[in-house]
Amino acid sequence: MKILLLQGFGGRATNQRYHVHDLAEFSVEGGYLIDGFPSTGHTSAIASASLINAMKFRPVATIDSDRFPAVSMVQDSRPFHPTRIFADASLKVAVFSSYLALPSQEHKPMARMMLKWARDHKVSWIVSSVAVGTQIPEGKIMAVGSTEEAREKIAEASMEVMGSGMITGIPGALLNHGAIGGQNVIVVLYNPTHEGADYRAGALLCTAMSRLVPGTACDIDALQAEAEKAERAMREAETESGEGVLKRGMYG
């Protein structure tokens, strides 16, 4: 088993060390990386989980860190890390999937880690998403691209490009670093109806992401049940970690 230690890139190491444990051989060269970390609420994680389940992606790596809480998720009597990488080599698509809502101090290091992973695996596109509240109308989807090529791809998918606004968290850091380094990053923006598991926003977001990533699809019929299951698992990861809610507790 190969273990990759990542400490950021671009000349200055970060305090954060991420341990990527490969579980299987795979290649996503020229393909897509989807950021499935929870942002505001759990909609982004739910949408990526729907893609994983609908397309039957397989786990290819785990991500761990000394700064993550000691949490093991159990399903079908088997333990697994709460943060994993799933992939489909035939589609050239990888998904960073996590039940952990990272605090703001982790957003830049995690974004740098994703960008380095994408560069090492020769990924052409990174697709992320974030709730932006009142910056766009409720129920509407927009997107922002880090490069001219990314903005053209948004237009080809018949999605509106956001003209002005603010994007925070991992998606915002991905856009900034992507613009500087020439990495194609697309961030899908949505206005959720409320915080937490919102299967309507999840369905809208998942459908938008599938329009950007060729060959992917969403299991809309199962998405409500998936939303409830994902929200329950994420809340358990937060409360059972011994750190309280992660956004407040990891540095408290």
C-alpha positions in Angstrom: 0.0 0.0 0.0 1.4 3.3 -1.1 1.2 6.2 1.4 1.5 9.8 0.1 2.2 12.6 2.6 1.1 16.0 1.4 2.2 19.3 3.1 1.0 21.9 0.6 2.9 23.2 -2.4 4.1 26.3 -4.0 7.3 26.7 -2.0 6.0 26.9 1.6 4.8 23.9 3.5 1.8 24.2 5.7 1.4 23.0 9.3 -1.1 20.5 8.1 0.0 17.0 7.0 -2.5 14.9 5.1 -2.0 11.2 4.8 -3.4 9.7 1.5 -3.5 5.9 1.7 -4.0 4.4 -1.7 -6.3 1.3 -1.7 -6.3 0.5 -5.4 -4.5 1.3 -8.6 -6.4 3.8 -10.8 -6.0 6.5 -13.4 -8.0 9.7 -13.9 -5.5 11.4 -16.2 -7.2 14.1 -18.3 -10.4 13.7 -16.3 -12.3 15.3 -13.4 -11.9 15.7 -9.6 -15.1 16.5 -7.7 -14.9 18.3 -4.3 -17.5 16.6 -2.1 -16.6 18.3 1.2 -19.6 19.8 3.1 -19.8 23.5 2.8 -22.7 25.5 4.2 -25.1 22.7 5.3 -24.6 19.3 3.8 -25.9 19.8 0.2 -22.6 19.5 -1.5 -21.7 16.3 0.3 -25.1 14.9 -0.4 -24.9 15.7 -4.2 -21.5 14.1 -4.5 -22.7 11.0 -2.5 -25.6 10.7 -4.9 -23.1 10.7 -7.9 -21.0 8.1 -6.1 -23.9 5.8 -5.4 -25.6 6.2 -8.8 -22.4 5.5 -10.7 -21.2 2.9 -8.3 -17.8 4.5 -7.8 -15.3 2.5 -5.8 -13.1 3.7 -2.9 -9.5 4.1 -4.1 -7.9 6.0 -1.2 -8.5 7.3 2.3 -7.4 10.8 3.6 -6.4 11.2 7.2 -4.7 13.8 9.3 -3.5 14.3 12.9 -5.8 17.4 12.8 -8.9 15.3 12.0 -10.9 13.9 15.0 -10.5 10.2 15.8 -13.7 9.0 14.0 -14.4 5.6 12.4 -17.6 5.2 10.4 -19.2 1.8 10.5 -21.4 0.4 7.7 -22.4 -3.2 7.0 -20.3 -4.1 10.1 -17.1 -2.7 8.5 -15.2 0.4 9.6 -14.0 3.1 7.2 -12.4 6.5 7.2 -14.9 9.5 7.1 -12.9 11.1 4.3 -12.2 9.0 1.2 -11.5 9.3 -2.5 -13.8 7.4 -4.9 -13.1 6.9 -8.6 -14.2 5.4 -11.8 -11.3 4.9 -14.1 -13.4 4.3 -17.2 -15.1 7.8 -16.7 -11.8 9.4 -15.5 -13.6 10.9 -12.5 -12.5 11.0 -8.9 -14.5 12.3 -5.9 -13.2 13.6 -2.6 -16.0 12.5 -0.2 -16.2 13.4 3.4 -18.5 13.3 6.4 -16.3 15.9 8.1 -17.2 19.6 7.9 -13.8 21.2 8.2 -13.3 24.5 10.2 -12.2 27.6 8.3 -8.5 27.1 9.3 -8.5 23.9 7.2 -10.0 25.3 4.0 -6.8 26.7 2.3 -4.6 23.7 3.2 -7.3 21.3 2.0 -7.7 23.3 -1.3 -3.9 23.2 -1.8 -3.9 19.5 -1.1 -6.7 18.9 -3.7 -4.8 21.0 -6.3 -1.6 19.1 -5.7 -3.4 15.8 -5.9 -5.0 16.9 -9.2 -1.6 17.9 -10.5 0.0 14.7 -9.5 -2.8 12.7 -11.1 -2.8 14.9 -14.2 -6.5 15.9 -13.7 -7.8 18.4 -16.2 -10.8 19.7 -14.3 -11.8 20.3 -10.7 -15.5 20.8 -10.0 -16.7 22.2 -6.6 -19.8 23.7 -5.2 -21.0 26.1 -2.5 -24.1 27.7 -1.2 -24.1 31.4 -1.7 -27.4 32.4 -0.1 -29.0 35.6 -1.3 -26.4 36.3 -3.9 -28.6 34.3 -6.4 -32.3 33.5 -6.4 -33.6 30.5 -4.5 -33.6 27.4 -6.6 -31.2 28.8 -9.2 -27.9 27.4 -10.3 -24.9 29.5 -11.4 -21.2 28.8 -11.8 -17.8 30.5 -11.8 -14.7 29.3 -13.6 -11.0 29.9 -12.8 -9.9 30.1 -16.4 -11.4 31.2 -19.7 -11.6 27.6 -20.7 -13.6 26.8 -17.6 -16.0 29.7 -18.3 -16.5 28.5 -21.8 -17.3 25.0 -20.5 -19.9 26.6 -18.1 -21.6 28.3 -21.1 -21.5 25.1 -23.1 -23.4 23.4 -20.3 -26.1 26.1 -20.6 -25.3 27.4 -17.1 -25.2 31.1 -16.2 -21.8 32.5 -15.2 -21.9 34.6 -12.0 -20.8 38.1 -12.8 -20.0 39.3 -9.2 -20.1 38.1 -5.7 -18.1 36.4 -3.0 -17.2 32.7 -2.7 -15.7 31.4 0.6 -14.3 28.2 1.9 -12.5 25.4 0.0 -14.3 26.4 -3.3 -13.1 30.0 -3.0 -9.5 28.8 -2.3 -9.7 26.4 -5.3 -10.8 29.2 -7.6 -8.0 31.6 -6.5 -5.2 29.0 -6.7 -6.7 27.7 -10.0 -6.7 31.1 -11.5 -3.0 31.7 -10.5 -1.8 28.3 -11.6 -3.9 27.8 -14.7 -5.9 24.9 -13.3 -9.4 24.6 -14.6 -11.7 24.9 -11.6 -15.5 25.3 -11.8 -17.5 26.1 -8.7 -21.3 25.5 -9.0 -23.3 28.0 -6.9 -26.7 27.4 -5.4 -29.1 29.0 -3.0 -30.4 26.3 -0.6 -33.9 26.5 0.8 -32.5 25.9 4.3 -29.4 24.6 6.1 -28.9 20.9 6.6 -30.1 18.1 4.3 -32.1 19.6 1.5 -32.8 17.0 -1.1 -34.3 19.5 -3.5 -31.2 21.6 -3.5 -29.1 18.3 -3.6 -31.0 17.1 -6.7 -30.6 20.5 -8.4 -26.9 20.6 -7.6 -26.2 16.9 -8.5 -28.0 17.4 -11.9 -25.8 20.5 -12.6 -22.6 18.7 -11.7 -23.6 15.8 -14.0 -24.0 18.3 -16.9 -20.4 19.4 -16.3 -18.9 15.9 -15.9 -19.5 13.7 -18.9 -20.9 10.2 -18.2 -22.1 10.9 -14.7 -25.7 10.8 -13.5 -27.7 11.2 -10.3 -30.2 8.8 -8.7 -32.8 11.5 -8.0 -35.4 8.9 -6.8 -33.0 7.8 -4.0 -31.6 11.3 -3.2 -34.1 12.1 -0.4 -33.2 8.9 1.5 -29.5 9.6 0.7 -29.8 13.2 2.1 -31.3 11.9 5.3 -28.7 9.2 5.7 -25.8 11.6 4.9 -27.0 14.2 7.3 -27.4 11.7 10.1 -23.9 10.3 9.4 -22.3 13.8 9.3 -24.0 14.8 12.6 -22.8 11.6 14.2 -19.3 12.3 13.0 -19.5 15.7 14.5 -20.9 14.8 17.9 -19.2 11.5 18.5 -15.7 12.8 17.7 -15.3 14.1 21.3 -14.6 17.5 19.8 -18.2 18.8 19.5 -19.1 20.4 16.2 -16.0 20.3 14.1 -16.3 23.9 12.9 -16.0 25.1 16.5 -14.1 22.4 18.2 -11.0 21.4 16.4 -9.1 24.4 17.5 -11.2 25.4 20.5 
